[in-house]
Amino acid sequence: MSSYFNFLPDIDYINRQSEELNTYIRAKNFFRRVKIRESVSQNLFAFEKYTIIGDERPDQVADTLYDDPTLDWVILIVNNIIDIRSEWPLPQRSFDRYLMDKYGSYDNIYETHHYETIEVKNGDDQVILEAGLIVPQNYTVNYYDYITESNIQIANATVPVTNFDIEQKYQNDKRTINILKVEYLQTLLEDTDKLMPYLEGSQGYINENLRRVSDIRQTN
């Protein structure tokens, strides 16, 4: 279980299932968030890149890097991930189910979405056409090659890009994340411990670990 919940203070919400005034339901204040202090966040040497492997979860990444799976929240905060379902790579089974729900059939999943250029170089190994440009299927490249002293024509200098290719790329783009180096971890933990409690005098303050929402049903 994530150790992040240990840092979260409580909040008393109005119990709308009760007709009595000033009755509350206590819960953790999930809207309470911290961010990495500026001196660390702007220090490029405080972070390194990490590639999520397969169905790896945040807790597994934390276990690998920090020897503590409950520090999964550190992984998420560093990457400003709020909704893990949409901002973290889907497990393979979930990805397969997502594709089928979205496209309806395997034929639609592997249907061509658009065409992109292939890389074309001349005889001097100079790039004439870069790869990855969206073009019509029958896109043709014409150029004069000074090495062979001839006019070159490459018809259909394209490759099909399927719906699956697009969705897979979208998932793969999420796999490269930032990791806070171990030597800066304690700073973040200490900052979180200091910043999470409520300040005396703040709205609804009861104590540093509890605030209460006003019951707007009350009348003067």
Secondary structure, DSSP 8 states (H G I E B T S, - for coil): --THHHH--EEEEE-TT-SSTT-EEEEE-TT------HHHHT-GGGEEEEE--TT--HHHHHHHHHS-GGGHHHHHHHTT-S-HHHHS---HHHHHHHHHHHHSSHHHHTSEEEEEE--EE-TTS-EEE-TT-EE-TT--EEEEETTTTEEEEETT-EEEEEHHHHHHHHHHHTTEEEEE-GGGHHHHHHHHHHHSS--TTSTTEEETTEEE---TT---
